Amino acid sequence: MNFLVPVMMWGWIPFTIFLFRRFTIQKAILISVIGGVLFLPVTEYDLPMIEYEKNTAIALSLLGGIIFSGKFSDITFRPGKIDIPIITYCIISPLLSIFANGLGVYNAVAAAVQTSLDWGIFYLAGRMFFTDKVALRHLVGGIIIGGLIYAPLALFEVRMSPQLSIIVYGFFPSSFLQQIRYGGFRPIVFMTHGLMVSLWMAATFTVSFWLFRAKEITEINKIPMILVVLLLLITTVLCKSANGFVFIILGILSYYLCKILKSTMMLKIIILVIPLYLILRVSGVLPTETLIDYLAKIFDAERIESLSVRLFQEEVFGRKALEHPLLGWGWMDFAWPLDPFTGINAVRMIDAYYIIIFGVRGFLGLASLYAVLLSGPWIIMKFKNTYIDAMVLSIIVIFFAIDTLINGMINPVYILIAGALIGFSEKLKLQNDKSRVY
């Protein structure tokens, strides 16, 4: 780990303040959030009350940019009923969970502050500043540009192996062996894991594909959209991750079903299946063996072996979580299941974000988390006429929600989008806008 790590981590705050003074609020937010996700190192500093890591640095940078740029007075946002899930997830759930387990006021406040930085700031940035069609177009444009920036870096690592983090920052943030797939490498660039890169590239491909097919955008920075779409598609495929393959198919399929059938029914069904899956898994009604038997018909043996280990560990973790089902165990150390005979950890690792939240925050935290993610897409799907930008952004958030059922890597861009969809849908309801879908 070299000197660039603290320079980037602490320098992102003044850099973001400069962005807010130099550009519009929307552009400053996009550069800070997307740029931070793509290029900040995966490290952390243990500070009083918070863990200062990549997402925390970006969140504090946004706060600093808004406060010190002189644009704080521009905010006219007033929270409504639709914001109850994010308030519950960031503040009410951590406080109740910590207090219920007798872990003290300091830990309760620290948990609420950390969750607010990890989730609340990004949600509010989207909720307040990306509420109209112009802002959403900036958002989808920023996502595509972010994909174009990352594509050559990802392709470099596909060819040369994941080493950019070592070259630039002097360390590797993950297990190198996990980045070897199908006789080659999957890129990690400056993210936590190759799976995170794969989801990002699949999201950028889906956005570019939808806007290209709908003839909404013909070029990006003078690059024809057909070339943009092909580059992002090839890069996503070469990421060699199952989540990327699945989301490519879903992204393309959802467009044509919406186009041909003039219906969002498939997406509504996916939204409803997510909480159904959560209920079945955490309650133990859907056992791992049944799920593996079904998935074995879709994925190859190597992927099934990996999924089997993950799902069995989730099951063990879930049984411990059911001992404190409503509010969870309050702290990860207490939520971790132990072998009753040896006293050591009963599972080596846990990946799925949903089961971590269920163990730590219980049903209250779990329900509020997915209400934050799925409320915006659900409302957007209910409108007979909405904007294609809102539609494709809804799909990206659905992708992320699905990914949290398997993985535990949080990209604040998706939280920003979730907030933007809520803000846009609230304004759309007020204006009763009758713009076309395609």
Number of C-alpha atoms within 10 A of each C-alpha: 14 12 10 15 19 17 11 18 22 15 14 22 21 14 16 26 21 16 21 26 16 12 12 11 20 18 17 21 26 22 17 23 23 19 16 24 22 19 15 24 26 21 16 16 12 9 9 8 15 17 16 20 19 25 23 22 24 30 25 18 24 26 20 18 26 23 14 15 17 11 14 12 8 10 10 7 11 7 11 8 6 15 19 14 22 24 17 20 26 24 21 18 31 31 24 20 25 26 16 15 15 13 15 12 12 10 18 23 17 18 23 25 18 19 19 22 22 24 26 23 23 27 28 23 24 28 25 19 21 25 20 18 16 10 18 24 18 16 25 20 20 18 23 24 18 20 28 20 13 21 23 14 17 28 22 16 19 22 13 13 19 25 19 20 20 15 11 15 21 15 17 20 18 14 10 16 8 12 22 17 14 10 6 16 23 30 33 28 28 27 22 21 20 25 25 23 27 27 26 25 30 30 29 27 29 28 25 29 26 23 21 18 18 15 12 14 16 15 14 15 7 7 10 13 20 14 12 23 23 14 17 25 22 14 27 30 17 21 30 22 22 16 20 27 18 13 26 22 12 16 21 15 13 21 22 13 15 17 15 9 10 13 14 20 15 13 21 16 10 15 21 13 13 16 17 11 14 19 15 12 19 23 15 14 10 15 15 20 12 9 14 17 12 11 15 15 10 10 14 11 11 10 14 17 13 10 19 18 14 20 21 17 20 24 20 16 24 23 16 19 28 18 13 21 20 18 26 32 28 28 20 14 9 15 22 23 22 16 10 9 6 8 9 12 12 15 18 10 13 20 17 19 19 24 26 22 25 28 33 27 30 25 22 22 29 25 20 20 22 20 19 25 26 23 20 26 27 21 17 24 19 13 17 13 15 21 19 21 24 26 21 23 26 27 23 25 23 24 23 22 23 18 21 18 16 19 20 18 17 18 22 24 20 25 25 26 28 28 30 30 33 29 25 26 27 20 14 18 12 9 9 13 13 12 11 10 17 17
